[in-house]
Amino acid sequence: MNIKDVTGHIRQARNVTFIIGAGASISAGIPNARDLVWRIRRDNSHCLGHLDEAGRNDYGKAMAALSPGDREALIQPLLDESRLNWGHVALACVLLQPQVRRVLTFNFDFLLERALVLLGEHLPVYDFGVSPTREIQRLADKAIVHLHGQSYGLRLLNSEGETADHARELGPLLSDSLRNHLTVVIGYSGSVDAAFPSMVEAYNSMFPLLWLGHDREPADHLEPLLGKDYATYVGGCDFDRVMIEIARGLDCWPPVIFTNPPMHVRQLLGEMPDFPVCNKAGPDVLSETRRRLGEAADSWEAGRSIEEQAADAFLAGDAAPDLDLSLTSEKLREFVAWSLVNEGVSLRTEAEALDGVVRSEKLAEACEKYEAALKIKTDMHAALNNWGNALAAQAVALKGAERLKKLAEAREKYAEAIAIKPDHDDALYNWGIALLDEAMAMDGAARSEKLDEACAKFAAALEIKPDDHAALHSWGYARVEQTRTVGRTERSEKLAEACAKYAEATAIKPDKHEALTNWGVALALEAVELNGSARADKFTEAREKFEVALKIKPNDYDALANWGASLVSEAEALDGGARAAKLAEAEERICEAEAISGKPSYNLARVYALLGEVVAALDKLEACAIAETLPNTAALKADLEALRGEPRFKAFLNRDGGAG
């Protein structure tokens, strides 16, 4: 499903409810739960002493550690300083459509109310933080409901206990919406408050539920809801862009205030009666004002320059006009170029939901749009960066020389973007990722040099944006990859650097489970080089990282698989019952990972080999060869020393040769 399909559902529905969360307000300057936790850890760490590391990263627990006054001191300035964003203006336009009945918001801000005021509209607003009601039938037909309270309200519910207690009060409203309306969820993760279980319980599949998430794939905690009939997840959704696309699809965008302000003001004044004099109606003092506004509106429409028309077309999402650009102004050329970039971004977004030839063709179309934009505006760094992204996306489906060629083309585009805008941190980061992908296809010194280049790009991106957790994570990952081709001393240095980068990344984004998992991998690799208690302590550190990662994302394949591999490595230095116990634990983790991926795991062959279960180990190797999940021959020989004398293993190596 894509956003066009979502719009089709909304257009055909009789009743629609939107549910929004913190993700809707990020571009307005209001932090989400993750960032609020980071602020609490930075400014209020003295309140968190009784919490363990997982608790310090938990929004509800961290908020509960603050007194109500401290919470208000944290949140209210952020609400006061917020600015209206495009997504809320688009949502206001959508809310005014006849079939859209409610917006249920977990946010305290007044952004939607402010957007409605901009449009000259007002709707009933209910504060369920103060006065939740079970008499849902008494609510206005079209309304905004603040589920956890509103700015300057008497209650702002955000601690774990408060939201848990309040969830029961929200049950009737959630049930009525989820059972009787098409429900669209956007900007809400469902992971930081107690309302989500109530939503799961309430939804009965009578009408579709469309969950528009920021992540490409749904988080595991959504499975109980998404496992129900007619509940669908649509990933990669940015609140502002998606709401604008929905509003466009419903033909309610852009609003008149943007395209003809005098007409908008005249419409607002049309509701004003004659001026009151005593108890009788007085003169129509606004008649001249209305007349002049009408003239201004007509003049505004008739006098729009071609540049203004292009701006309106861009705002509306219309295709770039076909003009003789050699005869037009720089401003018009800019709007046309941006329209082409917009088309390219839309094509790439469509491609991400496709496979095979159709995906490749869609990405090629996107590249053509970026190329056309650059012919109009040669210094358009955004077009170059997006062109690089489209080329890198094409490389994903390729192999060998073709893949490397496409990645090299992507690098060229990023380099051109940086030449125009040296502080383009996104282009630097994307350039680093392209170099990292190239390195994966190389060996030896060439691989290490390419990884150094990637790290240099991540470092440059961080000079511009020091809180870029993705760049820190990728930097750490690149250093771990380098350890596979260097000596012991250099390996130790690279692993220490990787761990430092993962620590920085998770300090910025405590719930970045990928960084925690890879941190665990790096610690396990460090442990392998150690002996005795130092080795055991380092493996314990690795275990702790895997455990925290799995608390954030239960049943995560990478965390389970790497934890299992770490346990196998730990078992190799043990004997007797200690080894058997560690291998049993490793088998459990690896089997959990296998159940998620549906593919055989090479590390399970390692477990069986260490247990002396030769037939089981060889059978697993055969299955891995068919599934193409084996490492290279050198790794096979090093890891499976216990099988070296087995004729079947020798035959296997001669026949399959591992993965290369």
Secondary structure, DSSP 8 states (H G I E B T S, - for coil): --HHHHHHHHHH-SSEEEEE-GGGTGGGT---HHHHHHHHHHH-GGG-TTS-HHHHT-HHHHHHHS-HHHHHHHHHHHHHT----HHHHHHHHHHTSTTEEEEEE-----HHHHHHHHTT----EEETTT---S-GGGS-SSEEEESS--TTSS----SHHHHHHHHHHHHHHHHHHHHHSEEEEES--SSSSTHHHHHHHH--SSS-EEEE-SSSS--GGGHHHHTSTTEEEE-S--HHHHHHHHHHHTT--S-HHHH-HHHHHHHHHTT----EETTEE---TTHHHHHHHHHHHHHHHHT--HHHHHHHHHHHT-------GGGS-HHHHHHHHHHHHHHHHHHHHHHTT--HHHHHHHHHHHHHHHHHHHHH-TT-HHHHHHHHHHHHHHHHT--HHHHHHHHHHHHHHHHHHHHH-TT-HHHHHHHHHHHHHHHTT--HHHHHHHHHHHHHHHHHHHHH-TT-HHHHHHHHHHHHHHGGGS-HHHHHHHHHHHHHHHHHHHHH-TT-HHHHHHHHHHHHHHHHT--HHHHHHHHHHHHHHHHHHHHHSTT-HHHHHHHHHHHHHHHTT--HHHHHHHHHHHHHHHHHHHHHH-S--HHHHHHHHHTT-HHHHHHHHHHHHHHT---BHHHHHHHTGGGTT-HHHHHHHHHH-BT-
